[in-house]
Amino acid sequence: MLRTLLSASLSRIATQRIAGAACPCLSFSSKFQSLSLSNLYKPTATTFTYKPLGLGGFSANTSFRFLYKASKASAKIKKKKRKEEKRDRIRNQPKQINPSAAKRARQSVKRRIYNRARITQVKIGVNKVLEALKILKNKTVAQPDEVVAIEKLIEEAHSVIDKVVKIGTLHRKTGARRKSRLARRKKAVELHHGLV
């Protein structure tokens, strides 16, 4: 009797295990019968409640999305800052100058000084002529000797302009414009005094 009971219970357990392994849904059928729908909607500690945040009433879902975007943005800012720091490090490193480049730099500085000196010579010559013409125009009576003195100043200015143009410091057309300006002013003064 005991042997038959034992064999029956063992066979039942074996069939349940085989059925549970073959189809897991069958093993849960007894558990589903004990469940009721009234237990589903009772608030428990594990249920999630979405409380609105202070600004705009966003839910926890949306706030998580914004936090994610903010973290991505801060990562981009950090990356940009790292790039800028690297760029500054590279810029602030002492540069090794090629000897030929250093020589060219020295020569260009020297040439710049010479060119500026020549251009100031031209300005001085032109201004001398313009001031002399202004003084002559303001006089009531002009003598022909004064015009001759101004012509000498104009010749000096022309020679300076020609030299500077020949060297290449001043453009050819710029030199021609300066010379024609002096000639026009002289002509205007001569017409003003009736010396032509």
C-alpha positions as CSV (number, residue, x, y, z in Angstrom):
1,M,0.0,0.0,0.0
2,L,2.7,2.4,1.0
3,R,4.7,1.4,-2.1
4,T,1.8,2.2,-4.4
5,L,1.2,5.6,-2.8
6,L,4.9,6.4,-3.1
7,S,5.0,5.4,-6.7
8,A,1.8,7.4,-7.5
9,S,3.1,10.6,-5.9
10,L,6.5,10.2,-7.7
11,S,4.8,9.7,-11.0
12,R,2.6,12.8,-10.4
13,I,5.6,14.9,-9.6
14,A,7.5,13.7,-12.6
15,T,4.6,14.4,-14.9
16,Q,4.3,17.9,-13.4
17,R,8.0,18.6,-14.0
18,I,7.9,17.3,-17.5
19,A,4.8,19.4,-18.3
20,G,6.4,22.5,-16.6
21,A,9.6,22.0,-18.6
22,A,7.7,21.4,-21.9
23,C,5.2,24.3,-21.5
24,P,5.9,26.8,-18.7
25,C,2.4,28.2,-19.0
26,L,0.9,25.0,-17.6
27,S,2.9,25.3,-14.3
28,F,1.5,28.9,-13.7
29,S,-2.1,28.0,-14.3
30,S,-2.6,27.1,-10.6
31,K,-1.0,30.4,-9.6
32,F,-3.3,32.5,-11.8
33,Q,-6.4,31.0,-10.2
34,S,-5.4,32.5,-6.8
35,L,-5.0,36.0,-8.2
36,S,-7.8,38.4,-8.4
37,L,-8.3,41.7,-10.2
38,S,-8.9,43.6,-6.9
39,N,-5.2,43.2,-5.9
40,L,-3.9,44.9,-9.1
41,Y,-4.9,48.5,-8.4
42,K,-3.9,48.7,-4.7
43,P,-1.1,51.2,-4.3
44,T,2.0,49.6,-3.0
45,A,5.6,50.8,-2.4
46,T,6.8,49.5,-5.8
47,T,4.3,51.4,-8.0
48,F,5.7,54.5,-9.7
49,T,3.9,57.8,-9.1
50,Y,4.7,60.7,-11.5
51,K,4.9,63.8,-9.4
52,P,5.1,67.1,-11.4
53,L,8.3,69.1,-11.0
54,G,8.3,72.7,-9.9
55,L,8.7,74.3,-13.3
56,G,6.1,73.7,-16.0
57,G,4.7,70.5,-14.4
58,F,7.0,68.0,-16.2
59,S,6.7,64.4,-15.3
60,A,9.6,62.2,-14.2
61,N,9.9,60.8,-17.7
62,T,10.4,64.2,-19.4
63,S,12.8,65.4,-16.6
64,F,14.9,62.3,-17.3
65,R,15.0,63.2,-21.0
66,F,16.0,66.7,-20.2
67,L,18.7,65.5,-17.8
68,Y,20.0,63.2,-20.5
69,K,20.2,66.1,-23.0
70,A,21.8,68.4,-20.5
71,S,24.5,65.8,-19.7
72,K,25.1,65.4,-23.4
73,A,25.4,69.2,-23.8
74,S,27.8,69.5,-20.8
75,A,29.9,66.7,-22.4
76,K,30.1,68.7,-25.6
77,I,31.2,71.9,-23.7
78,K,33.9,69.9,-21.8
79,K,35.2,68.5,-25.1
80,K,35.2,72.0,-26.6
81,K,37.1,73.4,-23.6
82,R,39.7,70.6,-23.9
83,K,40.2,71.5,-27.5
84,E,40.7,75.1,-26.7
85,E,43.2,74.3,-24.0
86,K,45.1,72.1,-26.4
87,R,45.1,74.9,-29.0
88,D,46.4,77.4,-26.4
89,R,49.2,75.0,-25.4
90,I,50.2,74.7,-29.0
91,R,50.1,78.4,-29.7
92,N,52.1,79.3,-26.6
93,Q,54.9,76.9,-27.4
94,P,58.1,78.7,-28.4
95,K,58.5,78.4,-32.1
96,Q,61.8,77.3,-33.7
97,I,62.5,79.8,-36.5
98,N,64.2,78.6,-39.6
99,P,67.5,80.5,-40.1
100,S,66.5,81.6,-43.6
101,A,63.1,82.7,-42.3
102,A,64.8,84.7,-39.6
103,K,67.0,86.4,-42.2
104,R,64.0,87.2,-44.3
105,A,62.3,88.7,-41.3
106,R,65.3,90.9,-40.5
107,Q,65.5,92.1,-44.1
108,S,61.8,92.9,-44.3
109,V,62.1,95.0,-41.1
110,K,65.1,96.9,-42.5
111,R,63.3,97.4,-45.9
112,R,60.2,98.6,-44.1
113,I,62.2,101.3,-42.3
114,Y,63.9,102.4,-45.5
115,N,60.5,102.5,-47.4
116,R,58.9,104.6,-44.7
117,A,61.8,107.0,-44.7
118,R,61.5,107.4,-48.5
119,I,57.7,108.0,-48.4
120,T,58.2,110.6,-45.7
121,Q,60.8,112.3,-48.0
122,V,58.1,112.5,-50.7
123,K,55.6,113.9,-48.2
124,I,58.0,116.5,-47.0
125,G,58.9,117.6,-50.6
126,V,55.2,117.8,-51.6
127,N,54.2,119.7,-48.4
128,K,57.0,122.2,-49.0
129,V,55.6,123.0,-52.4
130,L,52.0,123.2,-51.2
131,E,52.9,125.6,-48.3
132,A,54.9,127.8,-50.6
133,L,52.0,127.9,-53.1
134,K,49.5,128.7,-50.2
135,I,51.7,131.6,-49.1
136,L,52.0,132.9,-52.7
137,K,48.2,132.7,-53.2
138,N,47.6,134.7,-50.0
139,K,49.8,137.6,-51.2
140,T,48.2,140.5,-52.9
141,V,50.9,140.9,-55.5
142,A,53.1,138.0,-56.7
143,Q,56.4,138.5,-58.3
144,P,57.7,136.2,-61.1
145,D,60.8,135.5,-59.0
146,E,58.7,133.8,-56.4
147,V,57.2,131.5,-59.0
148,V,60.7,130.5,-60.1
149,A,61.5,129.6,-56.5
150,I,58.4,127.4,-56.3
151,E,59.3,125.8,-59.6
152,K,62.7,124.8,-58.1
153,L,60.9,123.2,-55.1
154,I,58.6,121.4,-57.6
155,E,61.6,120.0,-59.5
156,E,63.2,118.7,-56.2
157,A,59.9,117.1,-55.3
158,H,59.6,115.5,-58.8
159,S,63.2,114.1,-58.5
160,V,62.4,112.6,-55.0
161,I,59.1,111.1,-56.4
162,D,60.9,109.6,-59.4
163,K,63.6,108.0,-57.2
164,V,61.0,106.4,-54.9
165,V,59.0,105.1,-57.9
166,K,62.2,103.7,-59.5
167,I,63.1,101.8,-56.3
168,G,59.5,100.4,-56.2
169,T,58.4,101.9,-52.9
170,L,55.7,104.0,-54.5
171,H,53.6,102.9,-57.4
172,R,54.1,104.5,-60.8
173,K,50.6,105.9,-61.0
174,T,50.7,107.2,-57.4
175,G,53.9,109.1,-58.2
176,A,52.3,110.6,-61.4
177,R,49.2,111.6,-59.3
178,R,51.4,113.5,-56.8
179,K,53.3,115.3,-59.5
180,S,50.1,116.3,-61.4
181,R,48.6,117.6,-58.1
182,L,51.6,119.9,-57.7
183,A,51.3,121.1,-61.3
184,R,47.6,121.8,-60.9
185,R,48.1,123.8,-57.7
186,K,50.9,125.9,-59.3
187,K,48.6,126.6,-62.3
188,A,45.8,127.7,-60.1
189,V,48.0,130.1,-58.2
190,E,49.4,131.5,-61.5
191,L,45.8,132.0,-62.8
192,H,44.8,133.7,-59.5
193,H,47.6,136.3,-59.8
194,G,47.4,136.5,-63.6
195,L,50.9,135.4,-64.2
196,V,50.1,133.0,-67.0
